[in-house]
Amino acid sequence: MQRELPFDDGSAVRLTMARYYTPTGRSIQKSYKKGAVAYENEFENRFANGELVSKDSIKIADSLKFKTPKGRIVYGGGGIVPDIFVPLASKNGQEHLIYLVEQTGLVSHFVFEQLDANRGYYAQLNFKDFGLRKTDSKTSVKNFEAYLQANGLGISLQKNKEWVERTIQAELVKQLFGDERYYQLILPDDPMVQAALHTQNKLP
């Protein structure tokens, strides 16, 4: 946990004020031992190692075993391994491409340009219309692929038409109606939300 201290010249320093612990005293703070670069790239490394797709790929240090008051064995020093593991949704083996696209912010820029070019049309729609609105997946994918190509990211998303359509529609809702409406549209199909609803009150 950090606090940012600004200086008069516009620069700032981030001072570590505390580390992350659970109420039982277990540290779940990522390690700084390998330096700041490794700390910042930890998520990307986990993604590359397959930890977001397979629970068996998660690296756990036996030296950091911790027993809860109720006798459960858990591990410290690098976050929490969930009781219910929800893998990154399969995108026809193209998880890395989807992740790459999501990290660029190009979806948001693409949608803004589409919205800006068709303000009159979108001004006539309300939130309910978007729940009933059907888009042309073929056209959406083709246009988005062309946009990615123009921005130096020439990849094919033909196997991910459903993801393209859903993501673009959700981003349109976000830019038109705000975050609350965005989550109302996208969360019902979120695999983590579905797993949480299915398993609530069933955990040890």
Salt bridges, closest charged atoms under 4 A:
GLU4 OE1 - ARG14 NE 3.18
GLU42 OE1 - LYS30 NZ 3.78
GLU42 OE2 - ARG46 NE 3.95
GLU51 OE1 - ARG46 NE 3.36
ASP83 OD1 - ARG72 NH2 2.29
ASP116 OD1 - ARG119 NE 3.36
ASP189 OD2 - ARG166 NE 3.85
